[in-house]
Amino acid sequence: ADFIVIAPETAEIVELPRAEGDAVREGDLLVRFEIASVTSSLLARQSDVVEATTRAQNARAEVARLTTYFDKGVLPRNTLDAARTALASAESALQLARAQLDASKLLTERTLIRARFAGIVTKVWHKVGDIATADAADPIVRVIDPNRTQVAIQVPMAQIDRVTPGRAARILPGGGPPETAAVSSRSAPATPGALTVEVRLGFPTPSALKIDTPVQVEILLEERRDVLVAPESAIQRQGLAAFVWIARQDGRAERREVRVGLTVNGVAQILSGLTAGDQIIVTGISQLEDGAPITVTNAGRG
């Protein structure tokens, strides 16, 4: 429900009946172009039909005239047969000219761009008399359906196989409450070497978001329940090893190696190395040594 009009080829805009903010219905005219190649082809085919019609009329009149003489016995049959052959050829040429004219008229449909759905004109980039090119960087009119707002994001190619239609998501607009959404579609890569793919997310009910609002998106790719977690900021790394500092009951710090799983929004899943109830030190950890005395001022449960 987001339609941006681009010229089918370089053309002059001769009609632009809708202004920004106007409502449109499906099928309403948005733009009419003057395309030189289409216009010249139509004029040439119309001229061909006129010429072929004249030839056919003349050939028909000639056959009628010669038939009168033949019936009176003053004209040989071969002369009449030749005229009839010329008439058949002229009528065949007329049929061909009409078919070519019909084909040219179909091409004129390219000069008319109509709304694909009911919506609102949100942007008009050109005015009547402008020359528009067949380039996505040269849009003319944009129509959207505010009842079917979607969010478009770019997803890295490495993750695209996991972002399948139907996956739950949250839309986080700046300064507003989050909204529930779901992945509705994903495009093919724009180029063979593309690093990202566009993914569209839809809302279960009409969204209050304004068009072109920048948002952040969270897509649920995995869900793990009843797992042990710790603040990501408390986890330190040394080479391939990850560890945290534990506040022991005797008031000393203990370095504890851990195995980390999924990390989301500053919270890390701990696969091994900790048990529920361990007190994790979260401040001053860069200064600690194993066995160093500590003072617990604010403890959380890990």
N, C-alpha and C positions, 0 to 999 in steps of 0.2 A: 504493500500500500504506500509506496514511495515512487513516484513516476517523474523522472527528469527528461524533458523533451530535448532531443538533439536533432539537428537537421540531417536528413538522409544523405545529402551531399551539399556542396556549396550552393546556397540559394538566398534569394532576397525574401525577407519577411514582408508579406503584403497584408496580412490580417493578424491581429493579436487582441482578440476581444475580451480577454479576462485580465483583471488587475489583481495585485496582491491583496489577499483577504477575501476575494470572491469565492463563493461556493460554486461547485460544478457538479453536474450529474454525469453518470456514465454515458459516453457518446457525445458530450458537448465538445464543440470545436475549441481547440486551444491555440493552434497556429495554422495559418495557411501560407505556403511558400510559393514563390515564383522560381521554378527550376528551369533554367535555359534549355537544357537538353530535352526535358519532358515537353516543354512548350513547343520547341521547334519540331519535335517528332509528331506531336498532335497536329500542328498546322500542315506539315507535309502529308500526313495520312488523310486529312480532310481534303486537301487539294487533289490527292490521288483519287478519292472517291468521286469528287466532282467531275474529274476528267474521265474516269471509267464510266460514270453514269451517262455522260454525253456520248461517248463512243457506243455504248450499248443502245441508247435511244436512236442514234443514227443508223446503227446496224439493223435495228428492228424496223425502222421506217423503210430502209432499203429492201429488206426482205418482203415487206408488204407491197412495195411498189413493183418489184420484179415478179411477185406472185400474180399480180393482175395481168401483166404482159404474158406470163407463162400460160395462164388460164385462157387467154385469147389466142394462143398458139403462135405467138410471134417471138417467143424467147426460148432458146434451147435450155434443156434441163440442167446441164452442167453449170450454166451461169447462175441459175437459182440455187443449185447445191453449193456453189462457192460462197454465195451470199449467206446462206444458212450456216455454213461453217464459220464464217467471219462473225456472225451473230453469237454462236455458241462460245467462240473464243472471247468475245467482248463481255458476255454475261459471266463467264468464268473469271475474267479479270476483275469484274465488278465485285463478285463475291469475295475474292481475295483482298481487294482494297478495303471492303467493309470489315473483314475479319481483322486486318491490320489496324484499322481505325479503332475497333473495339479493344484491341490489345493496348493501343496507345492511351485510350481512355482509362483503362485499368491502372496504367502507370501514373495517371494524375492523382490516384488515391495517395501516392507518396507525398503529394503536396499538402495533404490535409492530415493533421495530427489531432486526434480526439482523445478525450479523457477515458482511461481504462476502467475507472471506478469513480464513485461519488466521493468528493472530498473538498479540500480547500486549497486554493492557490497560495503557496507560502512565499514564492519568490519569482520575480520576473526580471531577467537580466537584459533583455533587448527591447527595442521599440520598432514600430512599423518603419520600413525603409532600410533597416540594418541588413547587412550581409552576414549570414551565419554559416559556419563551417561544420563539416561532419566530424567533430572532435569533442570528446567528452570534456575537454577543458573549455569548451565554448557552449555552455548550456543556455537554454532559452527560457523555459518555464519549469517550475517544480510544483507538483500536486501531491498532497499527502492525504491519507484518511486518518484523522486524529483518533478515531475509534480503534485503529489497529496499529498503534505506535509500536515500533520495535527498537531494539538496541543492537547496533552493529559494533563488533569488536574484531581485532586481529589476533588470531591464535597462532603460536609458533608451530611450524610443520611437525616438530618433534612430539607435540602433544595432541595434534588434531585427531588422531585415531581414537583418543579417549573422550573427545568432546562430541558425543553422539546426540542426535535429536531426542528430546525428552528429558535430558538431564536437568536436575533442579539447579537454580541459580538465585543469587540475590543481587539486586541493582542498588548501588550506593550513590545517590546523588549528593553533591556537596551541600551540606546544610539542611538536608531533608531526611525524612525517615526512609529506611531501606524498603524496597518493594520486592515481592516474590516474582520470579520469572522462570522460564525454562528455555532450553535450547530448542529452536524451531527449525533451523536449517544451517547448512554450511556450504559454501561455494567451492567450486574447483579452483585450484591455484591460478592466479592471474597470468603467470608466466611459468615456463618449465623450471626456472631457477628460483621461484618465489620462496621467501623464508617464512611467510605467514599466509594464513587463509582467513577470509572473512567469515565470521559466524554471526548468525542473527538469533536474538532471543526475543520471545514474545511474552506478553503478560496474560494471566488468566482472566483479568478484568481490565477495562480501559484504564490506562495510566494517566495520572495527572501531570506527568513530566512534559515540559515544553519541548518542541522539536529542536534538535541540535544541542540539547543540554549535555555537557560532558559528564560522564558518570564513571564510577568504578564498578567492576563486575567480579563476583565470586561464583565460580561454578563448582558444584559438588562432584568431584571425580571419585572419591573414596570415602567411606564412612566406617569408622572403627569404634565399637562400643566397649565400655567397661575396660578401658586401658589405663595404665599408669602414666601420668604426664608430669612434666616439670617445666619451669620457665626456660625458654630458649636462651635467655640472657645469662642464665646460671651455668650453661654448658660451655666448657672450655675444650680446646683441642690442641693436641701435640702430635704432629704427624698424622697418622691415621687413627690415633686413639682419641676418644672423647671421655671427659671426666667431669665430675662435679665435686664440690666441697660439702661435706656433711658436718653438722654440729653434733658432736658426740655428747653423751650424757655427762662425761667428766669435764666438759667445758673446753674441749680441744677440737681442732679442725682435723678432718680426715679426708684424704683424697680418695674418691671412689670412681673407678672406671665404669662407664655405662655404654650400652649399645642403644643408639638412637634410631627410631623409626620415622614415622611421618611427622613433619613439622608444619604447622599452620598457624598463622596469626600470632606468632610469638610463643606458641605452646608446642613442646616437643614430646612425642611419644617415647617412653623409656621401655625398651624391650627386655633389658636385663641390667643388673647392677644395683637396683634400688628396690625397696619394699615400701608398701603404703605406710605412711607415718614417719618416714625418715625426714629429718629437718635439713633442708637444703639452704646453704648460705648463698645469698643473692647480691650482697654488697661487699665491697672491699676484697673481692676474690683474687684480684691480680696481685695482692700483697701476701697471700697466704702460703704457708708451708705446712707439710704434713706434720701433725702433732702440735702445731702452734696453738697457744692459749687464745681463747676467743671469749667475747662477751655477747650474749644473745640479747638484742634489744627489741627485735620484732620477728617473730617466727611464724611461718605459714606451714601448712601441711602439704607434703608432696605426694 
